[in-house]
Amino acid sequence: MAQSFLTNTTPKGTYLTGVGLFFKTKDLGVNGADPLPILVQIRTMENGIPTNVGVPGAHKLIPASDVVTSTDATGETKVLFDEPVFLNGNTEYSIVLMTLSDQYEV
């Protein structure tokens, strides 16, 4: 899943420390298997489509146990990157979520 956004608050760019995500469901594991994590990335966009080019430092693997769920978007999962990442001004980026599980709903 991906969601695009535009960095238009400052023409020179901005620093991003993390993102807030809202999950309805998460992976619970099946038949005794450990729940699968979800990878959060910030990627560049080209012609309105996320590229395979990630912003350096803007990725985090989130264990299912750290994912907060709620049915009314009151529970936020805060994803903090290891260090602030720079995003160019007036540029379109995307938040990309990847997992091998089909149990996550965002």
PyMOL commands that set and color helices and strands:
alter all, ss='L'
color gray80, all
select helices_A, chain A and resi 64-66
alter helices_A, ss='H'
color red, helices_A
select strands_A, chain A and resi 2-7+14-21+38-46+49-62+77-87+91-98
alter strands_A, ss='S'
color yellow, strands_A
deselect
rebuild
show_as cartoon
